[in-house]
Amino acid sequence: MTTFDERERAFETKFAHDQEVQFKITARRNRLLGQWAAEKMKLTAEETDAYAKAVVQADFEEAGDEDVIRKVLGDLTSAGVEVDEAVVRAALDEMTVEARRQFMEAL
């Protein structure tokens, strides 16, 4: 195997690892956002767990964060919680930082 092939394989391995890490952080962030929203909606512990899982699943509908924001915002609004898109986006940003911190601590 040539040096070029070894280098290419190393880059591919790093890329795959980075993608896996980003996926885990995003899933954790979505779970945290679901827990945040569930608290706002005053859900029980069991309902909170189920809702957080539903938020994680919502992220598979389309690329990007819009599907998650749409779900959480719609659910909060339906539950009568006074919130707008900017608040949900700010919470999403906060949860991104927290998810990354939790992930790094777990290493």
Residue pairs with C-beta under 8 A, 6 or more apart in sequence:
21 103
24 103
25 96
25 99
25 100
25 103
26 59
26 99
27 56
27 59
28 99
28 102
28 103
29 92
29 95
29 96
29 98
29 99
29 100
30 52
30 55
30 56
30 58
30 59
30 68
30 95
31 52
31 53
31 55
31 56
32 52
32 95
32 98
32 99
33 55
33 68
33 72
33 91
33 92
33 95
34 48
34 51
34 52
34 53
34 54
34 55
34 56
34 72
35 48
35 51
35 52
36 91
36 95
37 51
37 55
37 72
37 75
37 76
37 88
37 91
38 47
38 48
38 51
38 52
39 48
40 76
40 79
40 81
40 83
41 51
41 75
41 76
41 79
41 81
43 51
51 75
54 71
55 68
55 71
55 72
58 67
58 68
58 71
59 65
59 67
59 68
61 67
65 92
68 92
69 85
69 88
69 89
69 92
72 88
73 83
73 84
73 85
73 88
76 83
76 88
77 83
